[in-house]
Amino acid sequence: MVAAAQTIKLHDSWRAPLQHEFEQPYMAALKAFLLAEKAAGKQIFPRAAHWFRALDLTPLDQVRVVILGQDPYHGPGQAHGLCFSVPPGVRPPPSLGNIYKELSSDLGIDPPRHGCLEPWARQGVLLLNSVLTVELAQPASHKGRGWERFTDAVIAQVAAQPDPVVFMLWGSYAQKKAAFVADVAAGGHHLVLKAAHPSPLSAHNGFLGCAHFSKANAFLANRGRAPIDWTLPATA
């Protein structure tokens, strides 16, 4: 899994920038932990081929928007390596339902009948979780095992890109994780958008009505970058 970057399924644009991370002792320790968990018969989501799926579908030099999640969905069949997204045929979770509500309110986009956000990823929306694996029915079970350091490095690589990027930081966790990204208001060249998390527990405290999707497109267009087509096909 993490022994060498060459054995990992991710887009070539990420390999050299992240090579140093793959060679670090913390990644070897993470590999040992995951192997031990599997040997103990524990179910880990998503499947290994999808651990780096966000980095496989969205090349580094094509990132236009970053959406940060915390850790993968922990129910059977839900996680497939993209934050907030579920594979076709899996019912959209409540947080994603609120994202769809905001899309409708902000841009008039009708919610699809699925929860697969892969079309966004293929357009340059990096759908990155902070922690890339989880045990069945045990949320945050792989917290503090090394994934956070790796995904910090991923965010740093995006922040170092010369082209402007929009960072959508929903909830305090995402806002703290990407606090080092310099916003245009602070002299940087990226746009940092902050709102409450779309969870049903907090969506009405500032996520619904945040208009992040239209703000992101306006910023990208103003900086000479193509906007995101946030419309998803009705069926996946």
Secondary structure, DSSP 4 states (H G I P E B T S, - for coil): --S-GGGS-S-HHHHHHHHHHHTSHHHHHHHHHHHHHHHTT--EES-GGGTTHHHHHS-GGG--EEEEESS---STTT-SSSTT---TTSPPPHHHHHHHHHHHHHH-PPPPSS---HHHHHHTEEEEESS--EETTBTTTTTTSSHHHHHHHHHHHHHTSSS--EEEEESHHHHHHTTTSPBGGGT-SBEEEEE--SSTTTGGGTTTT--HHHHHHHHHHHTT-PPP-----S--
